[in-house]
Amino acid sequence: MTENVPMFKASQVAAALGLEINSGLKFGGGSVMNLAKKYCGSPKRTKRGVLVDYVAWIKEQVPGYEPTPSVTKAMGK
């Protein structure tokens, strides 16, 4: 069961960043974009760019991962 915790945390960050992009709302407690950049090593400076890199990174870590419709919309696809 604990092997799913990192995947859950990764998908939470993707969902939060997608929500910020789609709605303009901000999460308290720090920058979600900077957290995603830290995890995936993205050099991008926009939320959408970081999200695209972050989802690609998750897919490398977890084959078969598919982003939610909200995250896909935020990526502009």
N, C-alpha and C positions, 0 to 999 in steps of 0.2 A: 504494500500500500504506500509506503513512504517513497517508492521510486517515482510515483506520480506527482509528488510535491513540486519538484523543479519545473515540470511541464505546466502545472497549474499556475505557478508564479509567472512563468514566461507568457502564458496566454493572458494572464491578468494585465501585464504591462502592455501587451499588444492591444487589448480591449480598451484600456484606459487611454492610450495614445490615440486610438481610433475615435473614441468618444470626444476627446479634446479637438481633434480635427473636424469631425462632423458637426459638433454642436457649439464649439467655442468655449465650452466650460473648462475650468481649470481644476485640477486636483490639488489639494493642499498637501503640505509635507514634503515639498521638493518637486523638481522637474521630472516628469515622466519621460520626456524626450531624452534628458541626460542619463537617466537610468537605462533606457534602451540602448543608447550609444555606448554606455559602459559595458553592457552585456555583449553586444555584437561587434563593437569596435568600429562603428560607422563614422566616417569622416564628414558626413553630411551635416548641414546647418539648418535644415528645415524639418518640421515634424513629419511631413509626408515622405521626404527622402529617407529619414531615419526609420520610419515605419516599414518602408519597402525593404531596406537592408535588414531590419530586425526580423521580419517575416521570413526572408531568405535564410537567415541564420537559424531560426527555429526549425525550418524545413531540413536543414543540414543535420541538426541535432536529433530531430524526431521525424524519420521518414514517414510519410503518410499524413503529416499535419496539414490541415486545411484551415485557413483563417475563416472567422465568422463573416457573415454578410456585411456587418458593420465595419469590420476591419478592411475587407475588400473594397467597400465603398470609399473609405478614407484613403486608400492607396490610389484611388482614381481609376479603378478598373471596373 
